[in-house]
Amino acid sequence: MYRTIPNDQNICPKCSFPKDLCICESLGQEEQRVDIYTERRKWGRWVTVVSFLGNIDINLNDFSKKAKKFCASGGTVKNKTIELQGDHRLKIKKFLIDNGFPEENIEIRNVVKQKYKKRR
C-alpha cells in the first residue's frame, strides 16, 4: 500500500522534502560566505560588522536577534549585514559555527575601517 501526503502544504516548495525534514536553510548556510570586521564610529565606538556574501536564505532580523542575545549587545540589520555594538569578532564567529555555518566560509578580517574622522 502506498502512503500519500493529503495536501501540498506539508511539502517545502524549494527542496521538495516534508517541512519537518526541510534542508533549505542548511544548504544556504553551507554555500554562504561571511566576512567579519570592525569599524570605528563616531565618538570612538567600535562596531562589529558581519557581512553575508551571496544569496541569503535565512531571515536576518531573527538571526540578528539571536546574535545580539548571544553577544549581549545591541545592533541592527542593514542590507546584507548585521552590525553589533562593540568588538565581538570571536564571539560572533563561534555563534555562526554553532548555527551551522562552516568554519572555512567565515573570515575574520583584521582591517579596521574608520568611518568618522576626528576634527581638530
C-alpha positions in Angstrom: 0.0 0.0 0.0 1.3 3.5 -0.9 1.3 6.3 1.5 0.4 9.7 0.2 0.5 13.1 1.8 -3.0 14.6 1.8 -2.1 18.2 0.8 0.9 20.0 -0.6 1.1 22.3 2.4 3.3 19.8 4.2 6.0 19.9 1.5 8.7 22.6 1.1 8.5 24.2 -2.3 12.3 24.7 -2.6 13.7 21.3 -1.6 10.6 19.1 -2.0 11.1 17.5 1.4 8.4 17.4 4.1 8.6 20.6 6.1 9.7 18.6 9.2 12.8 17.5 7.3 13.4 20.7 5.3 17.1 21.2 4.5 16.8 24.6 2.7 18.3 26.6 5.5 21.3 24.3 6.0 22.0 24.3 2.2 22.0 28.1 2.2 24.4 28.2 5.1 26.9 25.8 3.5 27.1 27.9 0.4 27.3 31.2 2.3 30.5 33.2 2.7 30.7 35.5 5.8 33.2 38.4 6.4 33.6 39.8 9.9 35.4 43.0 10.6 35.3 46.0 12.9 34.7 49.7 12.3 35.4 52.7 14.4 32.4 55.1 14.5 31.6 58.5 15.9 33.0 59.2 19.4 35.4 56.2 19.1 32.8 53.5 19.4 33.6 50.1 17.9 31.1 48.2 15.7 31.4 44.6 14.6 30.1 44.2 11.1 29.0 40.7 9.8 28.5 40.8 6.1 26.9 37.9 4.2 28.2 37.5 0.6 26.0 35.6 -1.8 22.4 34.5 -1.6 20.8 34.7 1.9 18.1 32.1 2.7 17.8 33.0 6.4 15.7 35.7 7.9 18.4 38.3 9.0 16.1 40.0 11.5 15.6 36.8 13.5 19.2 35.8 13.1 20.4 39.2 14.3 18.1 39.0 17.4 19.8 35.7 18.3 23.3 37.1 17.7 22.6 40.2 19.8 21.4 38.0 22.6 24.4 35.7 22.3 26.9 38.7 22.4 24.9 40.6 24.9 24.9 43.8 22.8 22.7 46.0 20.7 22.8 46.1 16.9 20.9 46.5 13.7 20.5 44.9 10.2 21.3 46.9 7.1 21.2 45.4 3.6 23.0 42.1 3.9 25.0 43.0 7.0 24.5 42.7 10.8 26.1 45.5 12.9 26.8 44.8 16.5 27.8 47.4 19.1 31.3 46.6 20.4 34.2 44.3 19.3 32.6 40.8 19.1 34.6 39.2 16.3 35.5 35.9 18.0 32.1 35.6 19.8 30.2 36.0 16.5 32.4 33.5 14.7 31.6 30.9 17.5 27.9 31.8 17.2 28.0 31.3 13.4 29.7 27.9 13.7 27.2 26.8 16.3 24.4 27.7 13.9 25.6 25.6 11.0 27.9 27.9 9.0 31.1 26.0 8.0 34.3 27.5 9.6 36.0 27.6 6.2 33.5 30.1 4.9 33.9 32.5 7.8 36.7 35.1 7.5 37.7 37.5 10.2 39.5 40.5 8.7 41.8 42.5 10.9 41.2 45.6 8.8 39.9 48.4 10.9 37.7 50.8 8.9 37.3 54.2 10.4 34.1 55.9 9.1 34.4 59.0 11.3 37.4 61.4 11.1 38.2 63.5 14.2 38.2 67.2 13.8 41.0 69.3 15.3 
